[in-house]
């Protein structure tokens, strides 16, 4: 039913050059609902993640929860366009005004994918 995934990012760089000694772990889940729109195979794509930060993008610990809704439309046989809307909710030190000072926010975007 859901397509789960887990990613782990580790930074080993020098802080003077934009690096750090932190990590970021993300647990994702997604689902695509096929929709036939006038014989064009589209899909409604839903996904969410919870991420845990440990000293990677800032001092301290924190994380975020994000929800995403997209709609995939084929442009050609190998090319697909997916506009999307996202909602992100920070927690812990990501929300703390003395650290990252992040706030809940909506964002939008799109993906253009070419399949070889």
C-alpha positions in Angstrom: 0.0 0.0 0.0 2.7 2.5 1.0 6.2 2.8 -0.4 8.5 3.3 2.7 12.1 4.4 2.6 14.8 5.5 5.1 17.7 7.8 4.3 20.7 8.7 6.5 22.9 11.7 5.7 26.3 12.2 7.5 28.5 15.3 7.0 32.2 15.0 7.6 33.4 18.4 6.2 35.2 21.2 7.8 32.8 23.8 9.4 34.9 26.7 8.0 34.0 25.4 4.5 30.3 24.7 5.1 30.6 21.2 6.6 29.9 19.9 10.0 29.9 16.7 12.1 26.2 16.1 12.2 23.6 13.7 10.8 20.1 13.8 9.4 17.8 10.7 9.3 14.6 10.7 7.3 11.8 8.1 7.3 9.5 8.5 4.2 6.2 6.9 3.1 4.4 7.6 -0.2 1.5 6.4 -2.2 0.4 7.0 -5.8 -3.2 6.7 -6.8 -3.6 6.1 -10.6 -6.1 8.4 -12.3 -7.1 8.1 -16.0 -7.8 11.5 -17.3 -9.3 11.3 -20.8 -7.1 8.2 -21.5 -4.0 9.9 -20.2 -2.5 7.8 -17.3 -1.9 10.4 -14.5 -1.5 9.9 -10.8 -2.3 11.7 -7.5 0.9 11.4 -5.4 0.8 11.6 -1.6 3.9 11.4 0.6 5.1 12.4 4.0 8.3 12.2 6.0 9.7 12.7 9.5 13.3 13.9 9.7 15.6 14.0 12.7 18.5 16.4 12.8 21.6 16.0 15.0 24.0 18.9 14.7 24.0 18.9 10.9 22.4 22.1 9.7 22.6 23.8 13.2 23.8 23.2 16.7 21.4 21.0 18.6 18.7 18.5 17.8 15.4 18.8 16.1 13.6 17.8 13.1 10.6 18.2 10.8 7.5 16.6 9.6 6.5 17.2 6.0 3.5 16.4 3.9 3.4 16.5 0.1 0.7 16.3 -2.6 1.5 16.1 -6.3 -0.2 15.3 -9.6 1.9 13.5 -12.2 1.1 14.2 -15.8 3.0 12.5 -18.7 4.2 14.9 -21.3 5.8 12.2 -23.6 6.4 8.5 -23.2 9.5 9.1 -21.2 8.9 12.6 -19.7 6.7 13.4 -16.7 5.8 16.6 -15.0 4.7 16.6 -11.3 3.6 20.0 -9.8 3.3 19.7 -6.0 2.3 21.5 -2.8 4.2 20.9 0.5 3.6 21.6 4.2 6.5 21.5 6.6 6.4 21.5 10.5 9.7 21.9 12.4 10.1 20.7 16.0 12.8 20.8 18.7 15.8 23.0 18.0 14.7 23.6 14.4 11.8 25.6 15.8 13.8 27.3 18.6 14.5 31.0 17.9 18.0 30.6 19.4 18.9 27.9 16.9 17.3 27.5 13.4 14.2 29.6 14.1 12.1 27.7 11.5 8.3 28.0 11.3 5.5 26.0 9.8 5.3 26.7 6.1 3.7 25.9 2.8 5.8 25.6 -0.4 5.2 24.6 -3.9 7.3 23.3 -6.7 7.6 20.7 -9.4 9.6 17.8 -10.7 10.4 17.1 -14.4 11.5 13.5 -14.8 13.0 11.8 -17.8 13.0 8.0 -17.8 15.7 6.4 -19.9 
